Amino acid sequence: MTEQLDVAVLQRRLAEFAAARDWKQYHTPKNLAAALSVEASELVEIFQWLTPEESARVMEDPGRAPRVADEVADVLAYLLQFCEVLGIDVLAALAAKIERNEQRFPVPEGP
């Protein structure tokens, strides 16, 4: 792939993919939120019975690593489509949330 990978490019590719298959009719906020939840659950399923140590090394497991990457991609794809449909700038929303959390949870002062 030669084009630069950024959020806007990926959102456009996802929209074009869905439009070419006439799937836009199904990409309502409700449906996309549900699909996002399902894909997140599929990611959780991979880790369900792993110990904390096994989960920390999951990307070293040739059987699990591709599954983790695929589920992460599915989660991100549905999140980007959800944001596109609702007109949410995902990076701006994240930056604003980080700023709010920095205010809500200040770094503790030393002893």
C-alpha positions as CSV (number, residue, x, y, z in Angstrom):
1,M,0.0,0.0,0.0
2,T,1.5,3.3,-1.0
3,E,-1.0,5.9,0.3
4,Q,-0.3,7.3,3.7
5,L,-2.2,5.7,6.5
6,D,-4.2,8.3,8.5
7,V,-7.6,8.3,10.0
8,A,-9.3,10.3,7.2
9,V,-7.8,8.0,4.5
10,L,-8.9,4.9,6.3
11,Q,-12.4,6.3,6.9
12,R,-12.7,7.1,3.2
13,R,-11.6,3.6,2.2
14,L,-14.1,2.1,4.7
15,A,-16.9,4.3,3.3
16,E,-15.9,3.4,-0.3
17,F,-15.8,-0.3,0.6
18,A,-19.3,-0.2,2.1
19,A,-20.7,2.0,-0.7
20,A,-19.5,-0.4,-3.4
21,R,-21.4,-3.2,-1.7
22,D,-24.5,-1.2,-0.9
23,W,-23.9,-1.6,2.8
24,K,-24.4,2.1,3.8
25,Q,-28.0,1.4,4.5
26,Y,-27.0,-0.9,7.4
27,H,-24.4,1.5,8.8
28,T,-26.7,3.2,11.3
29,P,-25.2,4.4,14.6
30,K,-27.2,1.6,16.4
31,N,-25.9,-1.1,14.1
32,L,-22.3,0.1,14.1
33,A,-22.3,0.4,17.9
34,A,-23.6,-3.2,18.1
35,A,-21.0,-4.4,15.6
36,L,-18.3,-2.6,17.6
37,S,-19.4,-4.3,20.8
38,V,-19.4,-7.7,19.1
39,E,-15.9,-7.2,17.7
40,A,-14.6,-6.0,21.1
41,S,-16.1,-9.1,22.6
42,E,-14.3,-11.3,20.0
43,L,-11.0,-9.6,21.1
44,V,-11.8,-10.3,24.8
45,E,-12.5,-13.9,23.9
46,I,-8.9,-14.4,22.8
47,F,-7.7,-13.4,26.3
48,Q,-10.5,-15.0,28.3
49,W,-8.6,-17.8,29.9
50,L,-5.1,-16.5,29.6
51,T,-3.1,-15.8,32.7
52,P,-1.8,-12.2,33.1
53,E,1.6,-13.4,32.0
54,E,0.3,-15.2,28.9
55,S,-1.8,-12.2,27.9
56,A,1.3,-9.9,28.1
57,R,3.1,-12.3,25.7
58,V,0.1,-12.9,23.3
59,M,1.8,-11.3,20.3
60,E,4.6,-13.8,20.6
61,D,2.2,-16.6,20.0
62,P,2.0,-17.4,16.3
63,G,-1.4,-18.9,16.7
64,R,-2.9,-15.9,18.5
65,A,-1.1,-12.9,17.3
66,P,-2.8,-12.7,13.9
67,R,-6.2,-13.2,15.5
68,V,-5.5,-10.3,17.9
69,A,-4.4,-8.1,15.1
70,D,-7.5,-9.0,13.1
71,E,-9.9,-8.3,16.0
72,V,-8.1,-5.0,16.7
73,A,-8.6,-4.0,13.0
74,D,-12.3,-5.0,13.2
75,V,-12.8,-2.9,16.4
76,L,-11.0,0.1,14.8
77,A,-12.9,-0.2,11.5
78,Y,-16.3,-0.2,13.2
79,L,-15.2,2.7,15.5
80,L,-14.1,4.8,12.6
81,Q,-17.3,4.0,10.7
82,F,-19.3,4.9,13.7
83,C,-17.5,8.2,14.1
84,E,-17.9,9.0,10.4
85,V,-21.6,8.4,10.5
86,L,-22.0,10.7,13.5
87,G,-19.5,13.3,12.4
88,I,-17.2,12.8,15.3
89,D,-13.6,13.7,14.8
90,V,-12.1,10.7,16.6
91,L,-8.7,12.2,17.2
92,A,-10.2,15.5,18.5
93,A,-12.5,13.5,20.8
94,L,-9.6,11.5,22.1
95,A,-7.5,14.6,22.7
96,A,-10.4,16.3,24.6
97,K,-10.9,13.2,26.7
98,I,-7.2,13.0,27.6
99,E,-7.3,16.7,28.7
100,R,-10.4,16.1,30.8
101,N,-8.7,13.0,32.4
102,E,-5.6,15.0,33.1
103,Q,-7.7,17.5,35.0
104,R,-9.8,14.8,36.8
105,F,-6.8,12.7,37.8
106,P,-3.8,15.0,38.4
107,V,-0.4,13.4,39.0
108,P,0.0,12.8,42.8
109,E,2.4,15.1,44.5
110,G,5.5,13.5,45.9
111,P,5.7,12.4,49.6
